[in-house]
Amino acid sequence: MFDFASRTIPSKFAGITRILILPALIVAHAHAQGLGSLSGVITDQSGATIPSATVTATEVATDFGRSVTTGSDGRYVIPELRPAGYVLTVQAQGFRHFSQTGITLQADESATLNVKLEIGAATESVTVQGSALQVDTNTETLRQVVDNSRIAARTSAEADILFSLSRPQEAESINRVASLRCSSASR
């Protein structure tokens, strides 16, 4: 039975509790992998930051938008965005409405998009089409997305190398297999 005084779960229930909780934690962690983010600073034409601006990232395929408000330093971060195409819009009182199309987030990408707003009525808008250079200034990591068609065009040895680059924890075992193949082939 449950001991209310010590608030402990008997050992026969502890195993069941672990079995039920562990998959939930794994699913939650797996769900968060592959998501990216957009961040940046909103300024006016003189370079002064704009607090309380509304920044919205809208996924093109689904028309689903996520909005945040810039802080007192004009910074914004929109986390947990799926790999997809986005439109970024910025609205602030006393400034023209800003919209940028052609933003593409890859898996695990953190893109920095700084925006300069122009003074004007909110009914006026500035639209930037095409993609601006998206540089991840948050990390020193260099990434490249390798899609299935590029992998299929490679030999299995090349695919093993690409796979090992994408999963460093498994690279050691692949290297062992490759060295065994080479040593058996030379005999």
Residue pairs with C-beta under 8 A, 6 or more apart in sequence:
1 10
2 9
2 10
3 10
9 17
32 80
33 108
34 82
34 83
34 107
34 108
35 79
35 80
35 81
35 82
35 83
35 107
35 108
36 81
36 82
36 83
36 105
36 106
36 107
36 108
36 109
36 110
36 111
37 77
37 78
37 79
37 80
37 81
37 109
37 110
37 111
38 57
38 76
38 77
38 78
38 81
38 86
38 88
38 103
38 105
38 110
38 111
38 112
38 113
39 75
39 76
39 77
39 78
39 110
39 111
39 112
39 113
39 138
40 75
40 76
40 112
40 113
40 114
40 115
41 49
41 73
41 74
41 75
41 76
41 114
41 115
42 49
42 50
42 53
42 55
42 70
42 74
42 75
42 76
42 90
42 92
42 114
42 115
42 117
43 49
43 50
43 74
43 114
43 115
43 116
43 117
44 50
44 95
44 116
44 117
44 118
44 119
45 116
45 117
45 118
45 119
49 70
49 72
49 73
49 74
49 75
50 70
50 74
50 92
50 95
50 117
51 70
51 71
51 72
51 73
51 74
52 69
52 70
52 92
52 93
53 69
53 70
53 74
53 76
53 90
53 91
53 92
53 95
53 117
54 67
54 68
54 69
54 90
54 91
54 92
55 67
55 68
55 69
55 70
55 76
55 78
55 88
55 89
55 90
55 115
56 65
56 66
56 67
56 88
56 89
56 90
56 91
57 65
57 66
57 78
57 81
57 86
57 87
57 88
57 103
58 64
58 65
58 66
58 86
58 87
58 88
58 89
59 65
59 81
59 82
59 84
59 85
59 86
60 84
60 85
60 86
60 87
61 84
61 85
62 84
66 78
66 81
68 76
68 77
68 78
69 76
70 76
81 105
82 105
83 105
83 106
83 107
83 109
84 104
84 105
85 102
85 103
85 104
85 105
86 103
86 104
86 105
87 99
87 100
87 101
87 103
88 99
88 100
88 103
88 113
88 115
89 97
89 98
89 99
89 100
90 97
90 98
90 99
90 115
90 117
91 97
91 98
91 122
92 117
93 122
94 119
94 122
95 117
95 118
95 119
95 120
95 122
96 117
96 118
96 119
96 120
96 121
96 122
96 124
96 125
96 126
97 122
97 123
97 124
97 125
97 126
98 115
98 117
98 118
98 125
98 126
98 127
98 128
99 125
99 126
99 127
99 128
100 113
100 115
100 127
100 128
100 129
100 132
101 127
101 128
101 129
101 130
102 129
102 130
102 131
103 111
103 113
103 131
103 132
103 134
104 131
104 134
105 111
106 143
106 145
107 145
108 143
109 134
109 136
109 143
110 136
110 138
110 139
111 134
111 135
111 136
112 134
112 135
112 136
112 137
112 138
113 132
113 134
117 126
118 126
136 143
146 162
146 166
151 159
151 162
154 162
157 178
160 174
160 177
160 178
161 174
163 170
163 174
164 170
164 171
164 174
164 175
165 171
